[in-house]
């Protein structure tokens, strides 16, 4: 899941004003899975509009 870390870092820094790098590894993993879920949901919504 390390390929998702840059997107998670960007979202946390810009939307929530939090530093991704100072989080515990378990919190980073949870955030990566959450971002992946949001991405999949957004793609599903966009495809369902077609």
C-alpha positions in Angstrom: 0.0 0.0 0.0 3.0 2.3 -0.1 2.0 3.4 -3.6 -1.0 5.2 -2.0 1.0 7.0 0.6 1.6 10.2 -1.5 -2.1 10.7 -2.1 -2.9 10.1 1.6 -0.1 12.5 2.6 -1.5 15.2 0.2 -5.1 14.8 1.5 -4.1 14.9 5.1 -1.9 17.9 4.7 -4.3 20.0 2.6 -7.8 18.9 3.9 -7.1 18.1 7.6 -3.9 20.0 8.3 -2.3 16.9 9.7 1.2 15.4 9.1 1.0 11.9 7.7 4.7 11.2 8.5 4.2 11.7 12.2 1.4 9.1 12.5 1.8 5.6 13.8 2.2 2.9 11.2 -1.2 1.5 12.1 -2.8 4.9 11.6 -1.1 5.3 8.3 -2.4 1.9 7.1 -5.9 2.8 8.2 -5.7 6.1 6.3 -4.4 4.4 3.2 -7.3 2.0 3.2 -9.7 4.8 3.8 -8.3 6.8 0.9 -8.5 3.7 -1.3 -12.1 3.1 -0.3 -13.0 6.8 -1.1 -11.2 6.4 -4.5 -13.1 3.3 -5.4 -16.4 4.9 -4.3 -15.7 8.0 -6.4 -14.9 5.9 -9.5 -18.1 3.8 -8.9 -20.2 6.9 -8.6 -18.7 8.4 -11.8 -19.2 5.2 -13.7 -22.8 4.9 -12.5 -23.6 8.3 -14.0 -22.8 7.1 -17.5 
